[in-house]
Amino acid sequence: MKIVISAGHSSIVRGADGPSPWGLDEFDENVRVTERVGELLRSVGVGVDVVIDTHSDDQDENLNWLIAEHNRRTRDSAHAR
């Protein structure tokens, strides 16, 4: 099985950040979780492409880039078994 997963937002369009003192950054947490999920899936034999946007300047560009990147990647169909 092969899948593609992505973190939301981009390194430029970062999303929300939490209040002090713990102040979580939404993009950083999305990337951390997405990369960890990718590691866990790989450890049980699932092929995973992790997609992280490091260049989009606004939300529309980010969404369009993520969709295009997912469509560009090879993965198993939802109906493949």
N, C-alpha and C positions, 0 to 999 in steps of 0.2 A: 504494500500500500504506500502511496505517496500523496502528501497533502502540502498545501501552502498556507501559512499563517502570517499575520502581520500585526504590528503594533499600530495603534491609532496615533494621529497627529504627526508632526515632523519635528526634526531638531530645531526648526525655526518657528513653526506654529505649534507651540509646546502644550497648549491646553492649560488647565488650571494648576495653581500651586497652592499648597496648604499654608495655614498660618504658622507663625513662629510658635514654639521653638522647633517643632518637628518638621514642618514645611515640606511635605512631599511634593515633588514635581510630577505632573501627570505623564508627560512624555517619558521621563526616566523610569517611572514605575511600569508603564506599558511595555517598554523595551525589556526591562528586567523580567517581567512575567512571561512575555512572549519567548524570549530566549530560553528561559527555564523550561517552559512547556515543550519547546523544541528539543531540548536535551533529554527530557523525560520520555518523550515519544520515540526519539532515536534509540534510547536505551532498551526499548522493547521491540525494536525492529521496524518501526515506522519511518519511512523516508519523509523528511520535512525540509522544505525551503522556508526560511524565516525572512520576511520582507520588512525592512526598516527604511522609512523615508528620511533622508538627510538633506533634502534640497528644496522642498516646496515652500513658497513664500506666503501662501494664503490657504484657507480651508478648501476652497474649490479646487485649487491646483493639487492639494494633498489628496482629496478624495478621487479625483480623476487619475492621478498617478498610481494610487494604490489599486484601483480597479484595473487599469491597463497592465500593471505589473503582475497582478494575479492572473489575468487572462493570458499573459505572455508565458507564464510558467507551465511546465508539464506536471500534471497531477492525475490521480485516478478520478474517474467520474463518480458522482455521488451514488450511482446505481451499480458500480462495479463491485463484485464480491469475489 
